[in-house]
Amino acid sequence: MTPHLYPRRRVLQAGSLGLLGLGLPDLLSGRAQASVVSEPKFGQAKACILLFMWGGPAQQETWDLKPHAPREIRGEFMPISTRVPGIQIGEHFPQLAERTDKLAIIRSMTHGDVNHLTATHFLLTGQPPPPVDDLKMDWPSLGSVLSKLGRGQPPLPPFVSMRPDLKNDVPRFVEQSHGQFSGWLGNAYNPLTIDADPSQPDYRVGEFELPADVASIRLDERRSLLTALDSPPPQTIAPPSEDMRRHYAQAFDLLNSAVGADAFDVSREPVELRERYGLNPHGQSVLQARRLVERGVPLVTVFWPSDGIKNVSVYWDTHSRNFVDLKERLMPVADQAFSTLLDDLSDRGMLDETLVVWSGEFGRTPKVGQRNSDAGAGRDGRDHWPNCFSTVLAGGGVRGGVVHGTSDKSAAYPIADPVQPVDLMATVHHLLGIPHHLELADVTGRKQVVCPGERILSLL
């Protein structure tokens, strides 16, 4: 085989992201193709960490307790007072109770989708899911919009998604969830998806490290070879564009620099701090997110992992064992990681410029054991309930110490200030300095209003 006919992709074995077929050079190329949009004068947040409690946390046990309701509604948990007089939250969030002065609690989130895989689309994009079950037809996620706008600091990717795969035989439904990718914007704006578990000693994000058998000098040799291959003689293969050459160069620079290794190495954090976040997949994923935004990544989504519990309750989807699982394996871990993140960001002077969003895709039924979906609920569980649930914001220009919206006496429906996901996302856009009612072109060139919602100005 003559050198100029050798496939480039086989030369670049060091740089594949393995993300829906998206390579690192393609990701870098997509970033550079971002539309030029005037930098808005509003927006205090420079980055966002989205803590996504996949499965749907029970609002009655977390942020919106109803202690005076009948037992089948109020459940087993009691509310506790917090740092802010008049605000009470669930008793198994004791650390967050000491930090409510930093939180804006929305108790009136609402939409109408009871399906996990499509309801996620509402919270990750603001828009209702398309009628076609095709991730490429989704509306673009928040991170993809930021990527399209050219946010971020190369060589790190502008959008990272943490989805730890704990290698158990419980289905990883998060992989099929809509709204987490770039959808109709095109694959160039997809996130770098990390399925490795950062709580493990062998945690590595291999795409940002040299393979064990590739020394730095060998990587330089590959770069030289690629340069030669990219200058073929006439009437052979077409040379790549100047942009693609630059993206390949950036890919090699990232692999050959300390930037990637540093950003994705949580072992460089003090042991005491790692313990404060929690030496578990979620806690260390949240710590990884902080390391990334500290180094200029604009959006990191942290999905709750499937921990392999073999009953009807997986993730936060507590169809059974609602009170046992919330008390023992869900709320304490979330309480610890979220609280430590707030403290850590504040200690580093980053909280004012980092927006934190804590949410699931919906809530749980008002009554214990109530059926509202095909899955139903056991005698000690709650079924899916999108009509009313809670979302929490902090940092990045959000007013702390406030509760927005009110639910009825059984936390079933909003009775004051209902918040649709599109309005929540419009508020997040505002905080991140994304122009109101921004239009972006899809892969066919057709302009779309990314988020037609209205900002919740009382939260700012």
Secondary structure, DSSP 8 states (H G I E B T S, - for coil): --GGGS-HHHHTGGG---BTTB-HHHHHHHHHT-------S----SEEEEEE-TT---TTTTT---TTS-HHHH-S--EEE-SSTT-EEETT-HHHHTTGGGEEEEEEE------HHHHHHHHHHSS---SS--GGGS---HHHHHHHTT-S-TTS-SEEEE------SS--GGGG-TTSS-GGG-GGG--EEE-S-TTSTT---GGGS--TT--HHHHHHHHHHHHHHTS--TTSS----HHHHHHHHHHHHHHTSHHHHHHT-GGGS-HHHHHHH-SSHHHHHHHHHHHHHHTT-SEEEEE-------SS-BTTB-SSSHHHHIIIIIHHHHHHHHHHHHHHHHHTT-GGGEEEEEE-S-EE-SSTT---SSS---TT---EE-SSEEEEEESTT--SSEEE-EE-TTSSSEEES-B-HHHHHHHHHHHTT--TT-EEE-TTS-EEES------GGG-
